[in-house]
């Protein structure tokens, strides 16, 4: 079983976002996590929340507690501040679920 999120982002700086992904992935893996799918989106036909989206991915963790530990990890917070905040305009959590 794993805990997953489907996330939509509006990325404004592809290079910086790639550096974010590169820096955070080893830490993500220590929490039993990774990415199942990752898409660049050119057109959104329906968007309930109205935030712009040009990237959609599925991120997973071994369980919900691991997800919380990852996002609160001080090293992750530093990476997010250094790379994510200046590379992404908007974040939409599309769905969260337990996968069996």
Beta strands, then each sheet from edge to edge (+ up, - down):
strand 1: 2-11
strand 2: 34-40
strand 3: 55-61
strand 4: 88-99
sheet 1: 2+ 3- 1+ 4-
end
